[in-house]
């Protein structure tokens, strides 16, 4: 499976999009990729295929006569995506609420939504499919994708910059989050549940676990990681880490891949 990560260049898009991930599978071998919980959201475009939901944790890529799209939100457990035939896909990873800035619709609370772009004909998404799966160079495709998004950003996108949740550090507590987004404690809980589908505490824990993943790749000791991330002790960190990844930190270190210092997943 080939993967290529490209980061947005336009300063406005950098506020909302983390990166573009191009995926191409060229053979008929059975492949499974395990994606771990994160606070971003992924909008994917697939060529002549679609993602079939078996249950909340397992999905399959299946062939289709048409292109398709799907959205994954903030999931609290690893999800497994399997495929046994060739396909192409573009995954666009958005910062929290970044999708709303482009579509002006509440979508980030969905854990999974299939054919999500079918509901937004005004944006001419069919043209984006043509851009993404053209035979142009990757550099040309990237430039055209950015131009497409810039032309479709809604006029009220500036309002979402008031809630740049991606800049919230995992070390803060819920009270500090309330101050950062200028809302009361209770309103902060309502805001997170309504907009993202989880509590602010869960949001912060997932960010903390993601930081733990990065530290594991840096070969830090578990004791040091637990201390740095303000866990009660090593046992508390291991228990929390395993809850969100289904792996101990040691198992994670041995089995998981890191792509371009950004993407963390497991391909089998």
C-alpha positions in Angstrom: 0.0 0.0 0.0 1.4 3.4 -1.1 0.9 6.5 1.1 1.8 10.1 0.6 1.1 12.9 3.0 1.0 16.5 1.7 0.4 19.5 4.0 -1.7 22.5 3.1 0.1 25.6 1.8 -2.6 28.2 1.8 -2.6 30.1 5.2 -6.4 29.9 5.5 -6.5 26.1 4.9 -3.7 25.6 7.5 -6.2 26.8 10.1 -8.6 24.0 9.3 -6.8 21.1 7.5 -4.0 19.1 9.0 -2.9 17.2 5.9 -4.0 15.4 2.8 -3.2 11.6 2.8 -3.1 9.9 -0.6 -3.6 6.1 -0.5 -3.2 3.7 -3.3 -3.5 -0.1 -3.0 -2.4 -1.9 -6.2 -2.9 -5.6 -5.5 -5.5 -8.1 -4.3 -3.8 -9.1 -1.1 -5.8 -8.8 2.1 -4.7 -5.8 4.1 -6.0 -4.4 7.3 -5.2 -0.9 8.7 -5.9 -0.1 12.3 -6.5 3.6 13.0 -6.1 4.9 16.5 -8.3 7.5 18.3 -7.4 11.1 17.5 -9.1 14.5 17.8 -9.2 15.2 14.1 -11.8 14.4 11.5 -11.3 12.6 8.3 -13.2 13.3 5.0 -12.3 10.6 2.5 -12.9 10.3 -1.2 -12.7 6.9 -2.8 -12.5 5.9 -6.5 -14.9 3.2 -7.7 -15.2 1.8 -4.1 -16.9 2.6 -0.8 -16.5 1.9 2.9 -18.9 -0.6 4.3 -19.6 -0.5 8.1 -19.7 -3.9 9.7 -19.9 -2.5 13.2 -18.5 0.5 15.2 -15.0 -0.9 15.1 -14.7 -2.8 11.7 -15.1 -1.5 8.2 -14.4 -3.0 4.7 -13.5 -1.3 1.4 -15.8 -2.8 -1.3 -15.9 -2.3 -5.0 -18.4 0.0 -6.6 -19.5 1.4 -10.0 -19.3 4.9 -8.6 -17.0 7.1 -6.5 -17.9 7.6 -2.9 -17.1 9.6 0.2 -17.3 9.1 4.0 -16.6 10.9 7.2 -15.0 9.7 10.4 -15.3 11.8 13.5 -13.7 11.4 16.9 -13.8 7.7 17.8 -12.8 6.5 21.2 -11.5 3.0 20.2 -9.3 1.8 17.3 -11.1 1.1 14.1 -10.0 -1.5 11.6 -10.4 -1.0 7.8 -9.8 -4.0 5.6 -9.5 -4.4 1.8 -8.6 -7.2 -0.7 -8.6 -5.4 -4.0 -6.9 -2.3 -5.6 -8.3 1.1 -4.8 -7.4 4.8 -4.5 -8.4 7.1 -1.7 -7.8 10.7 -0.5 -8.2 11.2 3.2 -8.4 14.9 4.2 -7.7 15.3 7.9 -9.4 18.3 9.5 -8.8 20.0 12.8 -11.8 19.9 15.1 -14.6 22.0 13.6 -12.5 22.6 10.5 -15.1 20.8 8.4 -17.8 23.2 9.6 -15.8 26.1 8.3 -16.0 24.7 4.8 -19.5 23.1 4.7 -21.3 25.3 7.3 -23.0 22.2 8.6 -22.7 20.4 11.9 -20.8 17.2 11.0 -18.1 16.8 13.6 -20.4 15.0 16.0 -20.8 12.0 13.6 -18.5 9.1 14.4 -19.2 7.7 10.9 -21.3 9.0 8.0 -21.2 7.4 4.5 -21.7 9.2 1.2 -21.5 12.5 3.2 -20.8 14.7 0.1 -24.0 13.6 -1.6 -25.9 16.1 0.5 -23.9 19.2 -0.6 -24.5 19.5 -4.4 -23.9 23.3 -4.3 -20.2 22.7 -3.7 -19.8 20.7 -6.9 -18.1 17.8 -5.2 -18.1 15.8 -8.5 -15.5 18.2 -9.7 -13.3 17.5 -6.7 -13.5 13.8 -7.5 -12.3 14.6 -11.0 -9.4 16.6 -9.6 -8.3 14.0 -7.0 -8.4 11.0 -9.3 -7.0 12.6 -12.5 -3.8 11.5 -14.0 -2.1 14.8 -13.3 1.0 15.0 -11.1 0.5 14.9 -7.3 1.8 18.5 -7.1 -0.8 19.7 -9.6 -3.6 17.7 -7.9 -2.7 19.2 -4.6 -2.8 22.8 -5.9 -6.2 22.2 -7.5 -7.6 20.7 -4.3 -6.6 23.7 -2.3 -8.1 26.1 -4.9 -11.3 24.1 -4.8 -11.6 24.4 -1.0 -10.7 28.1 -0.9 -13.5 28.7 -3.4 -16.0 26.8 -1.2 -15.2 28.1 2.2 -18.3 29.8 3.7 -18.4 33.5 4.4 -18.8 32.9 8.2 -15.8 30.6 8.5 -14.0 33.3 10.7 -16.4 32.4 13.5 -14.8 29.0 13.8 -11.4 30.5 14.5 -12.8 31.5 17.9 -12.9 27.8 18.8 -9.5 26.6 17.7 -9.7 23.4 19.7 -6.6 22.0 18.1 -4.5 24.5 20.1 -5.9 23.3 23.4 -3.1 21.5 25.3 -3.8 18.2 26.9 -2.3 19.4 30.1 -5.1 21.8 30.8 -8.3 20.9 32.7 -11.9 21.4 31.8 -12.1 24.7 33.8 -9.2 26.1 31.7 -10.8 24.9 28.5 -13.9 26.9 29.5 -11.8 30.0 29.9 -10.1 29.4 26.6 -13.3 29.2 24.6 -15.0 31.9 26.8 -17.9 29.7 28.0 -19.2 28.6 31.4 -18.3 25.1 32.7 -21.7 23.8 31.9 -21.9 25.4 28.5 -18.5 24.0 27.7 -19.8 20.5 28.3 -22.9 21.1 26.1 -20.7 22.6 23.4 -18.4 19.6 23.2 -21.2 17.1 23.3 -23.2 19.0 20.6 -20.3 19.8 18.3 -17.9 16.9 18.7 -20.0 14.1 20.3 -17.9 13.7 23.4 -17.1 15.5 26.7 -14.3 17.9 27.1 -12.6 15.5 29.5 -12.7 12.7 26.9 -11.3 15.2 24.3 -8.4 16.0 26.6 -7.7 12.4 27.4 -7.5 11.4 23.7 -5.1 14.3 23.1 -3.0 13.0 26.1 -3.0 9.5 24.7 -1.9 10.8 21.3 1.0 12.6 23.0 1.8 9.4 24.7 2.0 7.6 21.3 4.5 10.2 20.1 6.6 9.9 23.3 6.7 6.1 22.8 8.2 6.6 19.3 10.7 8.9 20.9 11.8 5.9 23.1 11.0 7.6 26.4 10.4 5.3 29.4 6.9 4.6 30.5 7.6 6.2 33.8 8.9 9.4 32.1 5.8 9.5 29.8 3.4 9.1 32.7 5.1 11.9 34.6 5.3 14.3 31.6 1.6 13.8 30.9 0.5 14.2 34.5 -0.8 10.7 35.1 -1.0 9.5 38.7 1.6 6.9 38.0 2.9 4.4 35.4 0.0 2.0 36.0 -2.6 4.8 35.4 -1.0 5.7 32.1 -0.8 2.1 30.9 -4.4 1.5 31.9 -5.6 4.6 30.0 -3.4 3.9 27.0 -4.7 0.4 26.7 -8.3 1.6 27.0 -8.0 3.7 23.9 -5.6 1.6 21.8 -6.3 -2.0 22.9 -2.5 -2.3 23.3 0.0 -1.8 26.1 2.7 0.8 25.4 5.2 -2.0 24.8 2.9 -3.8 22.3 2.3 -0.5 20.6 6.0 0.3 20.2 6.6 -3.1 18.6 3.6 -3.2 16.1 2.7 0.3 15.0 4.0 2.4 12.2 4.7 6.1 12.0 4.5 7.8 8.5 6.2 11.1 7.8 6.3 11.9 11.5 2.5 12.4 11.4 0.4 9.4 10.7 0.2 6.6 13.3 -1.5 3.3 12.3 -1.0 -0.4 12.1 -1.0 -2.2 8.7 -1.3 -6.0 8.6 
